[in-house]
């Protein structure tokens, strides 16, 4: 099969799809990945074909720096809507080229808008593959609309997922309408989004997380599959920096602190409170600079600042991990079998922070806007000294590592295609239409 994966967002959002793409390639399929400029080299590094929509997810994140600090999801979505409308037409021609000739399109939240429209335009089936729960269930609230859990609020769980779907769709809708009407010459999508039409396709939906972290809801139908995480191992020939290995070998396992793609309006202040917490707890530290530009000119000898190191290699060598709760980083932390301290900014990050705490594998999450040296000190002390927490983290890590989410996802994708072997009619994009839209 020729499969095109549509993946947007930060590295933690894109990397699992690259891992799944590599699994599909290893199974004999041809795989293309469509994403922003930021991750083109990551895609080709694993032998997949890369197509860029243009623009930079990192640049957008930096533009929203102040909003991310405040953690207001509605304000962030409003800014995302502006960015979506601005960039909507920028990568449509490249996206069409990437999808042409494919037997299957695959996408998560990015597939809701662009993927669904391309699927309709080219008459290629779209299989949805999410990293967070997105199908309504009464068993827990949406990851994007957190609700307090009590007998009085449980009835809101299922509607909260529909609300989350609309929150995401309305942030994409303006850009999607521009693409459909100006470039693809299709009618605008329904005000309520493509969800009903996608359900009618009867294709399976994949969820790339572990059932040991979020058990599959009993009220989901048979088409919803929780496969296990999609982990990307270091590329062939990768070696950690010699200086860093020497640092690790020079003392006990350190505590990792990093906030990934989350931008930070006060990086020096954040560095100071992190160093204070490490000093108070007597822990060695590994601090990740990341997109937030976390910097400290003169670090103590027991703290090492690093750029990108594969989490699958790094986290098992840590005593605990402190991070923002992004889905990819959370997965790596749980699989490593060490306690996770979540400092969520917005979106699904508070959901993962609460879930880590509920599982007993990390302290109570600390909202980024509430982060202080005192709170971080207390959380690190708990993660280091709570033997029951450390044992639960180790056990959960073993269970996650025993799964093979990529193999399971590939199996489901192949089975779904065998059930629909009848030839699919596809139409190429009319050259004149694209020329008229100004994107030739």
VOPAGU-2260 file (C-alpha; in pm, 1 decimal, decimal comma):
REM VOPAGU-2260
SITE   aa  ch    i         X         Y         Z
SITE  UNK   A    0       0,0       0,0       0,0
SITE  UNK   A    1      90,0     363,3     -46,6
SITE  UNK   A    2       0,1     544,6     277,4
SITE  UNK   A    3      15,7     918,2     346,2
SITE  UNK   A    4      26,8    1031,3     707,7
SITE  UNK   A    5     -84,9    1384,4     794,3
SITE  UNK   A    6      78,9    1498,6    1118,3
SITE  UNK   A    7      81,4    1843,5    1276,6
SITE  UNK   A    8     195,4    2001,4    1600,7
SITE  UNK   A    9     512,3    1984,6    1808,4
SITE  UNK   A   10     768,0    1704,8    1801,9
SITE  UNK   A   11     579,3    1510,0    2067,5
SITE  UNK   A   12     272,7    1518,0    1840,0
SITE  UNK   A   13     457,1    1429,6    1518,4
SITE  UNK   A   14     711,0    1172,5    1638,3
SITE  UNK   A   15     459,2     892,6    1715,9
SITE  UNK   A   16     330,7     914,7    1358,3
SITE  UNK   A   17     685,7     889,2    1227,6
SITE  UNK   A   18     722,8     576,9    1443,5
SITE  UNK   A   19     401,2     432,9    1302,1
SITE  UNK   A   20     516,1     524,7     951,5
SITE  UNK   A   21     841,9     340,3    1005,7
SITE  UNK   A   22     646,2      37,0    1126,3
SITE  UNK   A   23     435,8      46,4     811,4
SITE  UNK   A   24     746,7      82,7     596,4
SITE  UNK   A   25     910,8    -214,5     770,9
SITE  UNK   A   26     595,0    -412,6     689,7
SITE  UNK   A   27     646,1    -341,4     319,0
SITE  UNK   A   28     434,1     -31,7     263,0
SITE  UNK   A   29     536,5     297,6     101,9
SITE  UNK   A   30     489,8     584,7     345,5
SITE  UNK   A   31     479,0     961,1     306,0
SITE  UNK   A   32     448,3    1206,9     594,2
SITE  UNK   A   33     306,8    1557,2     556,7
SITE  UNK   A   34     400,6    1804,9     829,2
SITE  UNK   A   35     561,6    2144,3     891,5
SITE  UNK   A   36     917,4    2249,4     809,1
SITE  UNK   A   37    1036,9    2159,0    1159,5
SITE  UNK   A   38    1043,6    1781,5    1115,1
SITE  UNK   A   39    1148,0    1711,6     756,8
SITE  UNK   A   40    1489,1    1574,4     857,1
SITE  UNK   A   41    1332,8    1357,2    1129,5
SITE  UNK   A   42    1108,8    1193,6     869,0
SITE  UNK   A   43    1379,9    1126,7     612,1
SITE  UNK   A   44    1614,9    1000,8     884,3
SITE  UNK   A   45    1385,9     698,2     916,7
SITE  UNK   A   46    1357,0     635,7     545,2
SITE  UNK   A   47    1014,4     790,5     495,2
SITE  UNK   A   48     919,5    1038,4     223,7
SITE  UNK   A   49     874,9    1390,0     363,6
SITE  UNK   A   50     641,6    1660,6     235,5
SITE  UNK   A   51     636,1    2005,2     395,0
SITE  UNK   A   52     326,1    2218,0     434,5
SITE  UNK   A   53     557,1    2511,7     501,7
SITE  UNK   A   54     559,2    2720,1     814,9
SITE  UNK   A   55     696,6    2626,1    1152,8
SITE  UNK   A   56     517,5    2484,9    1454,9
SITE  UNK   A   57     798,8    2621,8    1669,8
SITE  UNK   A   58     743,7    2972,7    1533,9
SITE  UNK   A   59     371,3    2953,3    1605,6
SITE  UNK   A   60     443,8    2832,8    1959,3
SITE  UNK   A   61     680,4    3123,9    2017,6
SITE  UNK   A   62     418,1    3367,9    1891,1
SITE  UNK   A   63     178,1    3228,6    2153,3
SITE  UNK   A   64     438,3    3243,3    2431,4
SITE  UNK   A   65     241,2    3462,4    2671,1
SITE  UNK   A   66     -79,8    3266,2    2615,2
SITE  UNK   A   67      90,1    2934,5    2692,0
SITE  UNK   A   68     224,5    3072,5    3019,2
SITE  UNK   A   69    -132,0    3156,6    3125,9
SITE  UNK   A   70    -267,0    2819,6    3011,9
SITE  UNK   A   71    -602,7    2954,3    2886,7
SITE  UNK   A   72    -720,8    2688,5    2641,3
SITE  UNK   A   73    -994,1    2899,7    2479,4
SITE  UNK   A   74    -756,1    3188,1    2411,5
SITE  UNK   A   75    -497,8    2947,1    2270,4
SITE  UNK   A   76    -760,7    2792,7    2041,9
SITE  UNK   A   77    -859,4    3138,6    1919,2
SITE  UNK   A   78    -496,7    3210,1    1827,1
SITE  UNK   A   79    -472,2    2866,9    1664,2
SITE  UNK   A   80    -775,6    2956,4    1455,1
SITE  UNK   A   81    -603,5    3272,8    1334,3
SITE  UNK   A   82    -287,2    3077,6    1247,8
SITE  UNK   A   83    -491,4    2807,8    1072,0
SITE  UNK   A   84    -672,1    3057,0     851,3
SITE  UNK   A   85    -347,1    3238,5     771,8
SITE  UNK   A   86    -161,9    2922,9     669,1
SITE  UNK   A   87    -454,3    2727,3     523,5
SITE  UNK   A   88    -368,4    2767,7     156,1
SITE  UNK   A   89       7,6    2765,9     203,5
SITE  UNK   A   90      64,4    2392,9     183,4
SITE  UNK   A   91    -238,6    2263,7      -4,0
SITE  UNK   A   92     -60,1    2193,6    -333,5
SITE  UNK   A   93     214,2    1999,6    -153,7
SITE  UNK   A   94     -46,9    1809,7      48,0
SITE  UNK   A   95    -229,5    1709,1    -269,3
SITE  UNK   A   96      94,1    1584,5    -427,6
SITE  UNK   A   97     170,0    1384,7    -112,5
SITE  UNK   A   98    -174,1    1222,4    -112,6
SITE  UNK   A   99    -209,2    1151,6    -486,1
SITE  UNK   A  100    -182,6     782,7    -567,7
SITE  UNK   A  101    -221,0     677,9    -204,9
SITE  UNK   A  102    -439,6     389,1    -102,9
SITE  UNK   A  103    -498,8     531,3     243,7
SITE  UNK   A  104    -468,5     860,8     430,3
SITE  UNK   A  105    -398,5     853,1     801,0
SITE  UNK   A  106    -417,9    1137,4    1050,8
SITE  UNK   A  107    -508,8    1238,7    1402,9
SITE  UNK   A  108    -636,6    1581,1    1501,7
SITE  UNK   A  109    -473,8    1715,9    1184,0
SITE  UNK   A  110    -685,2    1470,2     988,8
SITE  UNK   A  111   -1011,6    1618,1    1107,7
SITE  UNK   A  112    -987,5    1918,4     879,5
SITE  UNK   A  113    -722,1    1891,6     609,3
SITE  UNK   A  114    -724,9    1513,5     596,8
SITE  UNK   A  115   -1101,6    1487,4     564,8
SITE  UNK   A  116   -1111,3    1743,5     285,7
SITE  UNK   A  117    -826,2    1578,2      94,0
SITE  UNK   A  118    -995,8    1241,4     142,3
SITE  UNK   A  119   -1313,8    1376,1     -13,8
SITE  UNK   A  120   -1133,7    1558,4    -295,1
SITE  UNK   A  121    -915,2    1265,6    -401,1
SITE  UNK   A  122   -1164,7     993,3    -304,2
SITE  UNK   A  123    -911,0     818,3     -80,8
SITE  UNK   A  124   -1022,7     666,9     251,4
SITE  UNK   A  125    -910,3     839,4     570,2
SITE  UNK   A  126    -824,6     636,2     880,0
SITE  UNK   A  127    -818,0     835,6    1202,9
SITE  UNK   A  128    -534,8     764,1    1445,9
SITE  UNK   A  129    -529,8     966,4    1766,8
SITE  UNK   A  130    -283,4    1005,5    2051,8
SITE  UNK   A  131    -550,8    1106,8    2307,1
SITE  UNK   A  132    -904,2     973,0    2366,2
SITE  UNK   A  133   -1136,1    1155,5    2127,0
SITE  UNK   A  134   -1439,6     927,9    2089,5
SITE  UNK   A  135   -1721,3    1003,6    2336,6
SITE  UNK   A  136   -1743,2     786,5    2646,6
SITE  UNK   A  137   -1926,0     815,8    2977,0
SITE  UNK   A  138   -1632,6     665,7    3170,0
SITE  UNK   A  139   -1413,7     977,2    3185,3
SITE  UNK   A  140   -1424,8    1340,1    3064,2
SITE  UNK   A  141   -1251,4    1468,5    2755,0
SITE  UNK   A  142    -879,6    1533,8    2774,5
SITE  UNK   A  143    -947,9    1884,9    2642,4
SITE  UNK   A  144   -1242,6    1978,2    2867,0
SITE  UNK   A  145   -1143,2    1857,7    3213,9
SITE  UNK   A  146   -1421,6    1814,2    3465,3
SITE  UNK   A  147   -1409,4    1731,0    3836,5
SITE  UNK   A  148   -1513,5    1369,9    3886,6
SITE  UNK   A  149   -1799,5    1304,4    4125,7
SITE  UNK   A  150   -2137,5    1126,9    4113,0
SITE  UNK   A  151   -2294,0    1465,6    4037,2
SITE  UNK   A  152   -2074,9    1543,5    3735,3
SITE  UNK   A  153   -2035,4    1198,5    3580,2
SITE  UNK   A  154   -2328,9    1258,1    3343,9
SITE  UNK   A  155   -2123,8    1536,6    3181,0
SITE  UNK   A  156   -1843,7    1302,1    3075,9
SITE  UNK   A  157   -1991,3    1196,7    2743,5
SITE  UNK   A  158   -2104,2    1545,6    2633,6
SITE  UNK   A  159   -1760,4    1681,9    2722,0
SITE  UNK   A  160   -1608,3    1480,0    2436,3
SITE  UNK   A  161   -1853,5    1629,0    2186,1
SITE  UNK   A  162   -1769,7    1974,4    2321,9
SITE  UNK   A  163   -1398,3    1901,2    2274,9
SITE  UNK   A  164   -1458,9    1785,9    1918,2
SITE  UNK   A  165   -1634,0    2113,5    1844,0
SITE  UNK   A  166   -1361,2    2318,9    2015,6
SITE  UNK   A  167   -1101,9    2163,4    1787,9
SITE  UNK   A  168   -1317,0    2170,6    1475,2
SITE  UNK   A  169   -1416,1    2536,4    1513,7
SITE  UNK   A  170   -1047,5    2629,0    1546,0
SITE  UNK   A  171    -982,9    2455,1    1210,4
SITE  UNK   A  172   -1308,6    2540,3    1031,4
SITE  UNK   A  173   -1213,8    2882,2     887,8
SITE  UNK   A  174    -893,7    2750,4     732,1
SITE  UNK   A  175   -1067,7    2436,4     609,8
SITE  UNK   A  176   -1337,9    2642,5     441,4
SITE  UNK   A  177   -1073,7    2849,0     258,4
SITE  UNK   A  178    -903,0    2533,7     132,3
SITE  UNK   A  179   -1225,6    2367,1      22,6
SITE  UNK   A  180   -1374,8    2669,0    -154,8
SITE  UNK   A  181   -1067,2    2843,4    -297,8
SITE  UNK   A  182    -833,4    2552,6    -378,0
SITE  UNK   A  183   -1036,7    2233,0    -394,4
SITE  UNK   A  184   -1363,5    2387,0    -520,8
SITE  UNK   A  185   -1570,4    2182,8    -279,2
SITE  UNK   A  186   -1864,3    2296,1     -73,7
SITE  UNK   A  187   -1775,9    2403,2     282,3
SITE  UNK   A  188   -1791,3    2128,0     541,7
SITE  UNK   A  189   -2083,6    2113,9     778,0
SITE  UNK   A  190   -2081,1    2370,8    1057,5
SITE  UNK   A  191   -2057,3    2074,3    1295,9
SITE  UNK   A  192   -1758,7    1921,6    1118,7
SITE  UNK   A  193   -1685,9    1596,7     932,6
SITE  UNK   A  194   -1740,4    1364,7    1230,5
SITE  UNK   A  195   -2066,8    1211,6    1109,6
SITE  UNK   A  196   -1929,0    1142,1     761,0
SITE  UNK   A  197   -1610,9     989,1     901,9
SITE  UNK   A  198   -1812,6     754,2    1123,6
SITE  UNK   A  199   -2000,1     630,2     816,5
SITE  UNK   A  200   -1673,3     520,2     653,4
SITE  UNK   A  201   -1669,1     222,4     894,7
SITE  UNK   A  202   -1290,9     232,3     906,1
SITE  UNK   A  203   -1128,8     155,8    1242,2
SITE  UNK   A  204   -1000,0     431,9    1466,2
SITE  UNK   A  205    -659,9     383,7    1627,9
SITE  UNK   A  206    -551,2     516,6    1966,2
SITE  UNK   A  207    -175,5     521,5    2015,1
SITE  UNK   A  208    -156,1     488,8    2391,3
SITE  UNK   A  209    -150,4     203,5    2641,7
SITE  UNK   A  210    -454,3      31,2    2787,4
SITE  UNK   A  211    -259,0      18,4    3114,0
SITE  UNK   A  212    -264,6     398,1    3124,0
SITE  UNK   A  213    -622,2     448,3    3001,6
SITE  UNK   A  214    -828,7     128,7    2984,9
SITE  UNK   A  215   -1044,5      98,1    2676,9
SITE  UNK   A  216   -1396,3     227,4    2765,3
SITE  UNK   A  217   -1668,1     -35,3    2775,1
SITE  UNK   A  218   -1907,5     189,9    2581,6
SITE  UNK   A  219   -1682,8     219,1    2274,0
SITE  UNK   A  220   -1777,5       9,4    1972,5
SITE  UNK   A  221   -1557,4    -251,4    1806,7
SITE  UNK   A  222   -1406,8      -2,1    1562,3
SITE  UNK   A  223   -1217,9     186,1    1837,3
SITE  UNK   A  224    -877,9      25,5    1901,8
SITE  UNK   A  225    -632,0     105,8    2182,8
SITE  UNK   A  226    -310,0     -32,3    2035,9
SITE  UNK   A  227     -35,6      67,8    2277,7
SITE  UNK   A  228     211,1     353,8    2233,2
SITE  UNK   A  229     396,6     422,6    1908,1
SITE  UNK   A  230     755,6     470,2    2021,6
SITE  UNK   A  231    1035,7     588,3    1794,1
SITE  UNK   A  232    1369,9     433,4    1879,2
SITE  UNK   A  233    1696,6     622,1    1812,5
SITE  UNK   A  234    1798,7     607,0    1448,3
SITE  UNK   A  235    2059,9     358,3    1336,4
SITE  UNK   A  236    2408,1     467,7    1429,7
SITE  UNK   A  237    2297,0     726,7    1685,4
SITE  UNK   A  238    2532,4     765,6    1980,5
SITE  UNK   A  239    2489,0     989,7    2287,3
SITE  UNK   A  240    2744,2    1269,3    2336,3
SITE  UNK   A  241    3056,4    1136,8    2512,1
SITE  UNK   A  242    3058,3    1427,1    2757,5
SITE  UNK   A  243    2700,6    1350,9    2858,7
SITE  UNK   A  244    2770,6     980,7    2911,7
SITE  UNK   A  245    3062,3    1076,9    3133,7
SITE  UNK   A  246    2832,3    1303,2    3335,7
SITE  UNK   A  247    2583,6    1018,6    3388,4
SITE  UNK   A  248    2858,8     780,4    3495,5
SITE  UNK   A  249    3003,9    1029,2    3744,0
SITE  UNK   A  250    2725,4     996,0    3999,9
SITE  UNK   A  251    2378,1     867,9    4086,2
SITE  UNK   A  252    2091,9     888,5    3837,5
SITE  UNK   A  253    1985,5    1253,4    3793,3
SITE  UNK   A  254    1641,9    1414,3    3771,2
SITE  UNK   A  255    1540,1    1528,8    3422,8
SITE  UNK   A  256    1368,7    1868,4    3387,5
SITE  UNK   A  257    1241,2    1990,7    3051,9
SITE  UNK   A  258     929,4    2146,8    2905,1
SITE  UNK   A  259     974,1    2040,2    2544,1
SITE  UNK   A  260     809,7    2266,0    2288,1
SITE  UNK   A  261     642,6    2485,7    2549,2
SITE  UNK   A  262     774,1    2838,1    2511,5
SITE  UNK   A  263     863,7    3034,3    2821,7
SITE  UNK   A  264     852,8    3412,5    2860,6
SITE  UNK   A  265    1092,1    3401,6    3159,4
SITE  UNK   A  266    1351,3    3128,4    3088,9
SITE  UNK   A  267    1608,6    3260,6    3337,3
SITE  UNK   A  268    1351,2    3271,7    3615,9
SITE  UNK   A  269    1245,3    2916,5    3537,5
SITE  UNK   A  270    1607,2    2800,7    3532,4
SITE  UNK   A  271    1662,3    2958,5    3873,2
SITE  UNK   A  272    1368,7    2784,1    4039,1
SITE  UNK   A  273    1466,5    2451,4    3881,7
SITE  UNK   A  274    1822,8    2486,2    4013,0
SITE  UNK   A  275    1692,2    2583,9    4356,0
SITE  UNK   A  276    1472,7    2272,3    4373,0
SITE  UNK   A  277    1758,6    2045,7    4264,3
SITE  UNK   A  278    1991,5    2201,5    4521,1
SITE  UNK   A  279    1738,9    2174,1    4804,2
SITE  UNK   A  280    1673,7    1808,2    4728,4
SITE  UNK   A  281    2042,7    1726,6    4677,0
SITE  UNK   A  282    1973,8    1582,9    4332,0
SITE  UNK   A  283    2184,4    1589,7    4018,8
SITE  UNK   A  284    1996,7    1726,0    3721,5
SITE  UNK   A  285    1966,8    1709,3    3344,7
SITE  UNK   A  286    1798,4    2023,8    3211,7
SITE  UNK   A  287    1661,8    2039,2    2856,7
SITE  UNK   A  288    1673,3    2377,3    2685,4
SITE  UNK   A  289    1393,0    2307,5    2437,6
SITE  UNK   A  290    1184,0    2559,9    2246,5
SITE  UNK   A  291    1135,0    2752,6    2570,7
SITE  UNK   A  292    1494,0    2870,4    2551,6
SITE  UNK   A  293    1568,4    2759,8    2906,6
SITE  UNK   A  294    1917,3    2896,4    2966,5
SITE  UNK   A  295    2166,4    2935,0    3251,6
SITE  UNK   A  296    2514,1    3060,8    3168,3
SITE  UNK   A  297    2690,7    2901,4    3464,8
SITE  UNK   A  298    2546,3    2574,1    3583,9
SITE  UNK   A  299    2669,7    2390,1    3891,8
SITE  UNK   A  300    2881,6    2082,5    3821,6
SITE  UNK   A  301    2595,7    1848,8    3917,2
SITE  UNK   A  302    2361,0    1985,4    3648,2
SITE  UNK   A  303    2398,8    1917,8    3275,4
SITE  UNK   A  304    2209,6    2115,7    3008,8
SITE  UNK   A  305    2132,3    1923,9    2691,9
SITE  UNK   A  306    1963,2    1969,6    2359,5
SITE  UNK   A  307    1766,8    1689,1    2196,5
SITE  UNK   A  308    1838,2    1340,1    2333,0
SITE  UNK   A  309    1598,4    1053,2    2246,3
SITE  UNK   A  310    1370,6    1008,4    2544,9
SITE  UNK   A  311    1363,2     631,4    2497,6
SITE  UNK   A  312    1736,5     627,7    2570,9
SITE  UNK   A  313    1747,1     911,8    2823,4
SITE  UNK   A  314    1453,4     859,7    3058,7
SITE  UNK   A  315    1540,6     504,1    3178,9
SITE  UNK   A  316    1870,8     653,7    3299,6
SITE  UNK   A  317    1693,5     916,6    3511,7
SITE  UNK   A  318    1574,0     890,0    3873,4
SITE  UNK   A  319    1258,4    1089,0    3789,6
SITE  UNK   A  320    1137,0    1311,2    3505,5
SITE  UNK   A  321     983,5    1658,9    3529,5
SITE  UNK   A  322     805,9    1777,1    3215,9
SITE  UNK   A  323     505,7    1956,0    3066,4
SITE  UNK   A  324     283,7    1652,2    3017,8
SITE  UNK   A  325     283,4    1646,0    2638,9
SITE  UNK   A  326     149,8    1315,5    2512,3
SITE  UNK   A  327     480,0    1195,5    2364,9
SITE  UNK   A  328     692,4    1294,7    2664,2
SITE  UNK   A  329     439,4    1146,1    2906,6
SITE  UNK   A  330     447,4     817,2    2716,7
SITE  UNK   A  331     827,5     804,6    2728,9
SITE  UNK   A  332     832,9     885,1    3099,8
SITE  UNK   A  333     581,2     613,9    3186,2
SITE  UNK   A  334     758,8     355,4    2971,0
SITE  UNK   A  335    1088,0     434,4    3146,5
SITE  UNK   A  336     941,0     310,6    3473,8
SITE  UNK   A  337    1040,1     613,7    3684,1
SITE  UNK   A  338     812,7     866,7    3859,8
SITE  UNK   A  339     683,9    1155,2    3647,2
SITE  UNK   A  340     629,0    1508,2    3778,6
SITE  UNK   A  341     393,4    1688,4    3540,0
SITE  UNK   A  342     392,3    2068,3    3504,5
SITE  UNK   A  343     108,4    2118,8    3252,9
SITE  UNK   A  344      63,3    2434,0    3046,9
SITE  UNK   A  345    -262,7    2377,0    2853,5
SITE  UNK   A  346    -463,8    2146,7    2623,6
SITE  UNK   A  347    -441,8    1774,9    2712,8
SITE  UNK   A  348    -142,2    1822,2    2943,8
SITE  UNK   A  349    -350,4    1863,5    3265,7
SITE  UNK   A  350    -536,4    1544,2    3169,6
SITE  UNK   A  351    -213,2    1344,4    3150,8
SITE  UNK   A  352     -90,9    1504,3    3473,5
SITE  UNK   A  353    -403,1    1394,5    3658,7
SITE  UNK   A  354    -384,3    1047,9    3507,6
SITE  UNK   A  355     -21,5    1002,7    3615,2
SITE  UNK   A  356    -121,2    1100,1    3969,7
SITE  UNK   A  357    -428,6     872,2    3967,5
SITE  UNK   A  358    -209,6     579,4    3864,4
SITE  UNK   A  359      15,7     649,4    4163,2
SITE  UNK   A  360     326,2     693,5    3946,2
SITE  UNK   A  361     378,3    1065,3    4007,5
SITE  UNK   A  362     293,0    1346,6    4250,4
SITE  UNK   A  363       0,7    1583,9    4212,3
SITE  UNK   A  364      60,8    1788,5    3893,7
SITE  UNK   A  365     170,5    2152,6    3931,4
SITE  UNK   A  366      13,5    2393,3    3683,3
SITE  UNK   A  367     284,1    2591,9    3505,8
SITE  UNK   A  368     140,6    2921,8    3626,8
SITE  UNK   A  369     163,8    2789,8    3986,3
SITE  UNK   A  370     517,5    2651,2    3959,1
SITE  UNK   A  371     752,6    2764,3    4238,7
SITE  UNK   A  372    1079,6    2634,8    4377,7
SITE  UNK   A  373     897,1    2520,0    4692,5
SITE  UNK   A  374     634,7    2320,5    4501,9
SITE  UNK   A  375     891,3    2162,2    4272,6
SITE  UNK   A  376    1113,6    2076,7    4570,2
SITE  UNK   A  377     825,1    1900,5    4742,8
SITE  UNK   A  378     733,3    1707,6    4426,3
SITE  UNK   A  379    1092,2    1591,5    4366,1
SITE  UNK   A  380    1126,9    1480,6    4729,7
SITE  UNK   A  381     807,2    1278,2    4699,7
SITE  UNK   A  382     913,1    1120,8    4369,7
SITE  UNK   A  383    1251,9    1023,7    4512,9
SITE  UNK   A  384    1140,4     897,9    4855,2
SITE  UNK   A  385     797,0     740,2    4803,4
SITE  UNK   A  386     888,5     373,4    4759,1
SITE  UNK   A  387     532,1     271,8    4673,0
SITE  UNK   A  388     522,7     532,2    4394,1
SITE  UNK   A  389     855,8     416,6    4257,5
SITE  UNK   A  390     743,1      53,0    4261,4
SITE  UNK   A  391     418,5     136,5    4079,0
SITE  UNK   A  392     610,9     336,4    3819,5
SITE  UNK   A  393     849,0      45,6    3760,5
SITE  UNK   A  394     561,5    -201,8    3721,4
SITE  UNK   A  395     369,2      22,0    3482,5
SITE  UNK   A  396     684,1      73,4    3276,1
SITE  UNK   A  397     728,6    -302,8    3241,5
SITE  UNK   A  398     369,7    -343,7    3123,2
SITE  UNK   A  399     399,3     -64,9    2867,4
SITE  UNK   A  400     729,0    -199,3    2731,4
SITE  UNK   A  401     571,2    -544,2    2692,4
SITE  UNK   A  402     321,7    -401,1    2442,3
SITE  UNK   A  403     395,0    -349,5    2072,8
SITE  UNK   A  404     159,8     -70,8    1975,2
SITE  UNK   A  405     313,0     -22,4    1632,1
SITE  UNK   A  406     277,3    -388,6    1532,7
SITE  UNK   A  407     -83,0    -391,5    1655,0
SITE  UNK   A  408    -165,8     -71,2    1464,2
SITE  UNK   A  409      -7,6    -204,0    1143,7
SITE  UNK   A  410    -208,0    -526,1    1178,9
SITE  UNK   A  411    -535,4    -334,2    1214,7
SITE  UNK   A  412    -455,3    -107,9     918,9
SITE  UNK   A  413    -373,9    -406,4     695,9
SITE  UNK   A  414    -687,8    -592,5     803,8
SITE  UNK   A  415    -903,1    -288,1     730,1
SITE  UNK   A  416    -763,8    -264,5     378,5
SITE  UNK   A  417    -817,1    -635,1     308,4
SITE  UNK   A  418   -1184,5    -584,8     388,5
SITE  UNK   A  419   -1211,6    -313,8     124,8
SITE  UNK   A  420   -1022,3    -465,7    -167,9
SITE  UNK   A  421   -1256,8    -323,2    -432,1
SITE  UNK   A  422   -1072,2     -63,0    -640,5
SITE  UNK   A  423   -1114,6     294,1    -520,3
SITE  UNK   A  424   -1178,8     559,0    -779,2
SITE  UNK   A  425    -958,4     861,2    -731,0
SITE  UNK   A  426    -953,1    1186,7    -918,8
SITE  UNK   A  427    -650,6    1407,7    -967,6
SITE  UNK   A  428    -673,7    1776,3    -876,2
SITE  UNK   A  429    -773,5    1989,5   -1175,1
SITE  UNK   A  430    -469,4    2193,7   -1277,1
SITE  UNK   A  431    -685,6    2485,1   -1378,8
SITE  UNK   A  432    -854,8    2497,3   -1038,2
SITE  UNK   A  433    -524,7    2521,6    -857,3
SITE  UNK   A  434    -396,1    2779,8   -1102,5
SITE  UNK   A  435    -704,8    2994,2   -1052,9
SITE  UNK   A  436    -661,0    2977,9    -676,3
SITE  UNK   A  437    -314,7    3131,5    -705,2
SITE  UNK   A  438    -121,4    2832,4    -574,9
SITE  UNK   A  439      63,4    2717,8    -882,6
